[in-house]
Amino acid sequence: MAKHPQPWARQLDKYKKMNSARPVPPKRPKVSPKANKDKKKAGCTGCAAKGLKRLILGGAALLKSELGVDAADQELQDKRKSICLGCDSYDFGVCEDCGCFTAAKVKLKTEKCPKEKW
């Protein structure tokens, strides 16, 4: 298993770079509460449904990893962790490509890396 001396250092540099490049948002005009009540909110229900489905499936995967259902052996978990720590998509314990918590994802033998690294 390859040790990374300070995996948080790369994340801190990434965070600082991201915040230094962020433009200052313009001030929003004040709107009276009554004006907000008059407008009906219309939105895409497809996006909400996809998000809800992903949330439910992610919750089930988290539960499986905590209970040890479909658990990968320790050697495979360690190998996956080292690959994730060296990946550009790893961001404070979350995979930016799929949005999963890597600590839970590496424990399940049925899970796969979205970049097909493992």
C-alpha positions in Angstrom: 0.0 0.0 0.0 1.5 3.3 -1.1 1.5 6.0 1.7 0.8 9.5 0.8 2.6 11.9 3.2 -0.1 14.5 3.5 -3.3 13.8 1.4 -4.9 16.9 2.9 -2.2 19.2 1.5 -3.3 18.7 -2.1 -6.9 19.3 -1.1 -6.0 22.5 0.8 -4.1 23.8 -2.3 -7.0 23.0 -4.5 -9.4 24.8 -2.1 -7.2 27.9 -2.0 -6.9 28.0 -5.8 -10.6 27.6 -6.2 -11.5 30.4 -3.8 -8.9 32.8 -5.2 -10.3 32.5 -8.7 -14.0 32.8 -7.5 -15.5 36.2 -8.6 -17.3 38.3 -6.0 -21.1 37.9 -6.6 -23.1 41.0 -7.3 -25.5 42.2 -4.6 -29.0 40.9 -5.0 -31.9 43.4 -5.2 -34.2 43.4 -2.2 -37.6 41.9 -3.0 -40.6 42.2 -0.7 -42.0 39.0 0.8 -45.3 39.6 -0.9 -43.7 39.6 -4.3 -42.2 36.2 -3.7 -45.6 34.7 -2.6 -47.3 35.9 -5.8 -44.9 34.0 -8.1 -45.4 30.3 -8.6 -42.3 28.1 -8.6 -42.0 25.9 -11.7 -39.1 23.6 -12.1 -37.8 20.5 -13.8 -39.1 17.5 -11.9 -36.8 15.2 -13.8 -33.7 16.6 -12.0 -35.3 16.3 -8.6 -36.3 12.7 -9.3 -32.8 11.8 -10.4 -31.4 13.4 -7.3 -33.8 11.6 -5.1 -33.0 8.3 -6.7 -29.3 8.9 -6.3 -29.8 9.8 -2.7 -31.8 6.6 -2.0 -29.2 4.4 -3.7 -26.3 6.2 -2.0 -28.0 5.8 1.4 -28.5 2.1 0.8 -24.8 1.7 -0.2 -23.7 3.5 3.0 -25.9 1.2 5.1 -24.5 -1.9 3.3 -20.9 -0.7 4.0 -21.6 0.0 7.7 -23.3 -3.4 8.1 -20.5 -5.2 6.2 -22.9 -6.6 3.5 -21.0 -7.3 0.3 -17.8 -6.3 2.0 -14.5 -6.5 0.1 -11.5 -8.1 1.9 -9.1 -5.7 3.7 -6.3 -6.1 1.1 -8.7 -4.9 -1.7 -10.0 -2.1 0.5 -6.4 -0.8 1.1 -5.5 -1.0 -2.5 -8.6 1.0 -3.5 -8.0 3.6 -0.8 -4.5 4.2 -2.1 -5.7 4.6 -5.6 -8.4 7.1 -4.5 -5.9 9.1 -2.5 -3.8 9.6 -5.5 -6.7 10.5 -7.8 -7.4 14.1 -8.9 -11.2 13.5 -8.4 -10.7 12.8 -4.7 -11.9 15.7 -2.7 -12.0 15.5 1.1 -13.3 12.0 1.2 -15.8 12.4 -1.7 -15.3 11.4 -5.3 -16.1 14.4 -7.5 -17.0 12.1 -10.5 -19.8 10.1 -8.8 -20.4 12.0 -5.6 -19.9 9.0 -3.3 -18.1 8.8 0.0 -14.9 7.0 -0.8 -14.6 5.5 2.7 -17.9 3.6 2.1 -17.4 2.9 -1.6 -14.1 1.1 -1.2 -15.6 -1.3 1.3 -18.1 -2.7 -1.1 -16.9 -5.4 -3.5 -19.7 -4.7 -5.9 -18.7 -1.0 -6.4 -16.6 0.3 -9.2 -14.5 3.4 -9.8 -16.2 5.8 -12.3 -12.8 6.3 -14.0 -12.4 2.5 -14.1 -9.2 2.7 -12.0 -10.4 -0.2 -9.8 
